[in-house]
Amino acid sequence: MPLTVRKAFQSAANHLNRIDSSSATLDAELILRHATQKSSAALWREPQAKLNQASEQEFMQLLQRRIQGEPIAYLTGQKEFYGRMFRVSPSVLIPRPDSEALIELTLKRISRHSPARIADIGTGSGCLIATLLSERPSVRGWAVDLSGDALSVARTNLQRFGLLNRCSLVAGDLLSPLKSEELDLIVANLPYLTPEEIHQEESIHHEPRLALDGGLNGLSLFSRFLRELRQRQDRPAVLLEIDPRRTRQFQELSKTILPDWLVSFSRDLSGRERLAELRYSPSTISDSV
């Protein structure tokens, strides 16, 4: 007997409530909306309407995947970030609200009419660079990622917002593909979890290891990034999302590798020091002597 909208929703919510009561009802509706290709308003306009065979089959498959722990963003193929809906896949990290603080800080550093040149290192879905280019129409961007699959997702998102003519997608590791480019600003959300932390956090097990693993101390990628930054002649400003638990370690690492750069920290919406800002300041050494 075909499921009705109401029965499908109730069944999904009951199953998901056993996994995570905090998002069970929302996830149930999102799965149902995705399976039926209806908006929330259209869905609940006829709660007794029966799902057709294709929608019911899609619904059951999505529900089973969610029960097994797959993130809702991968099931629906999209995730909202800074007021825009981005395409996501298991090839990229799911955009987090915490990263919106990096957008806010970056926008404060770029005037609305500045012709700044910005690189997004480890772009993943492209949510950072696409948002910055959308908010600042005069900015030119570069999106760099080691994963070809991730770059494909980023390309889809840049195309969705009409930004491909202002952003170059570059395959490669960290800053090495941009040696010949002169930049004003670099943003990055590099992997910063240790293998042990990844193992302990079940909620991220479906996300790409490449976008999560920061080495044994969580700072391996940052160490390489800072060493490559030291070799650049253009001295761009740098804004990074970091692990709030490793602020002091990052500060010491920066001082060691970039003694003539100033590093400062800003807090996210939860009050944690999640953002690091680096600026070239050759007077730093002499001022400290």
N, C-alpha and C positions, 0 to 999 in steps of 0.2 A: 504494500500500500504506500503510495507516494507521501513523502513528508510535507507538512505545511511549513510555512515560514516560522510560525510560532513554535511548533514542535522541534524543528531543526535547531532553532536558537536555544531552546531550553535544554535539549540534549547536549549540545556543544558546551553550553555554560556549565552544566552539571559535570561533564567529563573534565573540563579544564579547571574547574574549581578545586579538583583534587590535586592539581599540579601547582597552580598559583592563583589564589583567590583574589589577589590584587588586580589582576587584569583579565580574569575569566570572562566576564560579560562583554568587555570591549573586544577581546580577541574573538569571541563567538560571533559578534556582529560583523567584525571585519572579514572573517572567513565566509560568512553567509553572503555578505555584500559582494565579495570577490567572486564567489561561485555563481551568483545570480546576475552579476554585472549590473547591480542596481544601487542607487544612492540610499542613504538611510531613510529619507522621507518616502521614497518610492517603495522601499521594502516594507515599512510598517503601515503603509496606506492600506495594504491588504494582508494582514497577518495570517488569515486563514487560507490564503492562496497556496496552491500546491506547487512544489518544485518540479520542473520537468526532469526527465531522466538524466540528461547531460548535467544539469545543475546539481542534482542530488549526488551523482557520482563524483563530480568535482568537489562538492562539499565534504563528502565522506573521506576522500583522499586527503584533502587539506587538513581536516580535523585530525586524522590519524598522524599526519606529519607533525602537527602542533603538539599532540599528546606525547610524541616521541622527543619533544624538546626543541624542534626546529623553530627559530624565531619567526614571529608573525610577519616581519618585514620581508623575509625570504619567500614566504608563502604568497604574499600579495605582490611581491616584486617592487615595492615602493616604500619610501619613508620620508616623512616631512622633516625639513630642516630649514630654519630661519624663514618660515612662511612659504616655502616652496616644496613641491613634491618631487623627490628624486627617485630615479630608477636604481634599484639595488639588486644584487645577485650574490650567491655564495662566494663569488670571486672577490668581493669587496667587504670592508668593514661597514657595519651599519652605522650611519651617522647618529651621533649622540647629542642631546641638548647641551651637555657640558662644553662641546666644541663651539657652540654659538658665542661663548665668551671670547674665543679667539677671533671670531668675526667682528665682534663689537670693538675690541681693542685695535684691530687692524684698520677698521674704518675711521677710528679716531686719528690714526697716523697718516691717512690719505685724504687730502681735500677733495671735494666733489668734482673739481675740474682738473685735478692733477693728472698729467700724462705718465703716471708711474708704470714701471715694468716690474711685474710681480711673478715669482715662481712658487708653485705649490709642489713641494717634494713629498713623494709618496701619496699621490693625489687620490688613489682609490676610486670612489664614486665620482670624484670631482666636485663634491659639495662645497668645499672651501673656495676653490678658484671660481667656480660658477657663481657662487653667491657674491663674491667680491666684485667680479666683473659686472654682475647685474646691478649692484648697488653703486658702482663707480664706472659710468659709461666711457670715461676717457682712459681707463686702465688697459694695458696690454698684458696678457698672461702666458705662462708656460706651465703645463701640467706634466709632471714627471712620475713615472712608476716603473718598477722592475717587472711587474706583471702585465703581460699583453692582454689578458682577459680583463684586468682592472681598467686598463686604458680604453678598452672597448665600451665598458660601462660609462666611463667618464665622457667618452665621445658622444654617446647617446644623450647624456644629460646636457652637455654643452650645446648639442644640436637642438635639443628640446627648447632651450632658452635663447636660441639664435645667437650663440656666442662663438661658434667655430671660427669665424673670420677674425676674432680677436685673441684666440688662444691656440698655441701650438701644443700638440700632444707629443711627448718625447719618451721613448722607451729607454730605460737605463737605471743605474744605481746612484741614488743620492744626487750630489752636485756634478758628478763627472760628465754627464751629457751636456751640461750648460757652460763648459769652460770658455766658449767663445762668445757667450751672451753677456751683455752688461745689464745688471739688475739694480733696481732701487730697493727692493724688499723681497724677502723670502719668508714664506709661511710653511709650517710643517707640523703634522701630527704623526710623529714616528712611533714605531712599536716600542712600548716601554714596560712590558710585563716580563717576569722571569718565567722559565718553563714550569717551575713549581706553582706559581700563581695561576698560570693558564690551566694547569691540571686541576687545581682546587676550585676554580670558578666554572661550574657546569654551564652557566648561561651563555658562555662564549665558545663552547666547544664546536659549534657549527660554523663559526667564523674563520676566515683564512688565517692559518698559523703565521704566514708571512707578514700579515698586518698586525700581529700581536706580539711576537717573540722578540724581546729586546736583549736576549742573551742572559747569562747567569746573574748579572747584577742589574739587568733592566736598562743599562745605559750604553750597551755596545754600539748601537746605531748612532747614538748621540756623539759618542767619542769619534767615530769615523766622520760624521757630518762636520763636527767642529774642526777636525784636522783638514778636511777639504775646504772649509770656509777660510781657514788661515792662509791657504794658497791663492785665494782670489785677490785680484787687484782692484775690483770695483767697490769693495767694502759695503755691501748692502746691509741695511738693517734686517734683523732676523726676529721673527715672532714664532715661538714654539709652544705646543701643548706638551706638558710634561706630567709625570706622575707626582701628585702632591706629597707622597711619602718620601720622595727622593730629591726634594728641593735643595737641601744642603749639599748632597752628593753632586748634584748637577752644578751647583755654584763652584765647588772645589774643582770639578772637572774643567769647567770653563776657564777658571783662573789659571789652571795649569797649561791648557792648550792655547788659550787666547789671552795672555796676560795684558795685552793692550786693548782689550775690549771691556766695556762696562756691561754688567748683567744685572737686571732688575726683575722683580716678580710681581705679578698681578693675581688677584683672586677671582675665582669663578663665582657663579650665582650662589653656590653653597658656602662661600667664604673660604675655600681652600686655595692655596697658592698653586694654581694649575698652569699659569702662563709665564713663560720666560721671554724676556726681551734682551737682545744683544745689540750693542752699537759700538762701532769702532771709535776708540778714543785714545790716540797715541800718547796723550799726556798722562794717562793712568799710571804708567810706570814711574815717571819722574815725580808725580804728585805723591806717590806712596813712599818715596825714598826720603 
